Amino acid sequence: MMDLNFDRDHLWHPYTSLSNPNPVYPVVEANGVCLELENGQKLIDAMSSWWACIHGYNHPVLNQAVIDQLQQMSHVMFGGLTHRPAIELGKKLVEITDKSLDCVFFADSGSVAVEVAMKMAAQYCFEQGQTQKNKFLTFAKGYHGDTFGAMSVCDPITGMHHKFSRLLNQHIFIDSPQCGFSTPWNDEYIKTFAQALAEQHEHIIAVIFEPIVQGAGGMVFYSPEYLKAARELCDQYGVLLIFDEIATGFGRTGKLFAYQHANVAPDIICLGKALTGGYMTLSAVICNRKVASGIGTHFMHGPTYMANPLACQVALSSIELLLQSDWQARIMTIEAALRQGLVPCIEFESVKEVRVLGAIGVVELYKPVDVEQFQQKMIEQGVWIRPFNNLIYVMPPFTIETTQINHITSSIQLILANP
Ligand SMILES: Cc1ncc(COP(=O)(O)O)c(C=O)c1O
């Protein structure tokens, strides 16, 4: 038996305390889309371990990729050395992202990727002599990670980082896009964005936001037309555009990258999470040649575990596995099943809105969910889920069966029907 007392007394878990920690459930195995708890109970994973585990757990191809790489080399420093997994993964990322994006920086987590992207944009501007620039423009309800630079562009009011506001650089926030994914376009939707750029572009290093889906800040979906208009305005005012695709990348929204819904490319893109199929931590920041060559001789960043060969190799195998599969059809099947199972929730009095896009389903309530209680009830139904605030949301591995999705959605319905 695992020493859960030690865990409770000594180990921090995400977004909780050591004085009064939330409950944790001991997992002994993860296979396919199922997590097995120590008591033998099996749970269908509706979270893909926070967007990452797109192929399911314990995948033979990804396991083999790690084993083979481990036998050659688990790690070497990337300063002054290089290796095949980094080169091959770099090639693959350049091939599958927009043709303008061809300069790759490997970092160790999503938050660090955001730091790197912000630093790239800033160093670019300073090297161009635009030293008056000291702000980023971003959206309310955004989430970009937990390090200081990333925190400074997360929602300052409803976000979880408000405790640090006195330490954070002050950036420019505008309302998150008000147009749903399929809302007919009207130029009014981009007005605040246009106004902010018109008035403050001389001070704006870059615009940074999550394209199409704002994730942990509110699970908001918005129109591809917004991206097109934002790209045009950034070009008009000579401001760099950064897309944070850490959550949306690698198929989650129905396109390989969310920006492809709009066919516009950013100057810098951040990738992470599903990059390694949920096997280990790795992120990539990819910029265009204009940014890379404008940065000067040295870009001042270099993590110890930069381009870790194990992570690069498993990422390469994960991308190949995804591209060899019929992933678009799978996402469409998941989307249809989520829609069918979640849309009826709108009938419950507690439910404000239901939205589904690709392999993401969201039930937004009027009031905050009692996370512990909801989670407990879902576990009784054999499902792993982690709601936050007033959002019950699911983003299962792409390998999930329709019957398993039906079980997830009917469990959500059951619990909402019996509050
Ligand atoms: C859009 C987005 N950016 C950045 C991050 C931070 O990534 P990490 O948790 O790997 O630091 C996340 C994580 O949830 C995210 O969803």
The ligand as an SDF file (V2000), in Angstrom:
LIG
                    3D

 16 16  0  0  0  0  0  0  0  0999 V2000
   -2.4060   27.2790  -22.9230 C   0  0  0  0  0  0  0  0  0  0  0  0
   -1.3920   26.8610  -21.8940 C   0  0  0  0  0  0  0  0  0  0  0  0
   -0.2030   27.4730  -21.8480 N   0  0  0  0  0  0  0  0  0  0  0  0
    0.7490   27.1240  -20.9610 C   0  0  0  0  0  0  0  0  0  0  0  0
    0.5120   26.1160  -20.0300 C   0  0  0  0  0  0  0  0  0  0  0  0
    1.5800   25.7550  -19.0410 C   0  0  0  0  0  0  0  0  0  0  0  0
    2.1230   24.5190  -19.3280 O   0  0  0  0  0  0  0  0  0  0  0  0
    2.9220   23.6890  -18.2160 P   0  0  0  0  0  0  0  0  0  0  0  0
    1.9020   23.2820  -17.1920 O   0  0  0  0  0  0  0  0  0  0  0  0
    3.5080   22.5470  -18.9720 O   0  0  0  0  0  0  0  0  0  0  0  0
    3.9560   24.5990  -17.6430 O   0  0  0  0  0  0  0  0  0  0  0  0
   -0.7200   25.4600  -20.0360 C   0  0  0  0  0  0  0  0  0  0  0  0
   -0.9980   24.4080  -19.0390 C   0  0  0  0  0  0  0  0  0  0  0  0
   -2.1240   24.1100  -18.7030 O   0  0  0  0  0  0  0  0  0  0  0  0
   -1.7050   25.8500  -20.9860 C   0  0  0  0  0  0  0  0  0  0  0  0
   -2.9090   25.2450  -21.0180 O   0  0  0  0  0  0  0  0  0  0  0  0
  1  2  1  0
  2  3  1  0
  2 15  2  0
  3  4  2  0
  4  5  1  0
  5  6  1  0
  5 12  2  0
  6  7  1  0
  7  8  1  0
  8  9  2  0
  8 10  1  0
  8 11  1  0
 12 13  1  0
 12 15  1  0
 13 14  2  0
 15 16  1  0
M  END
$$$$
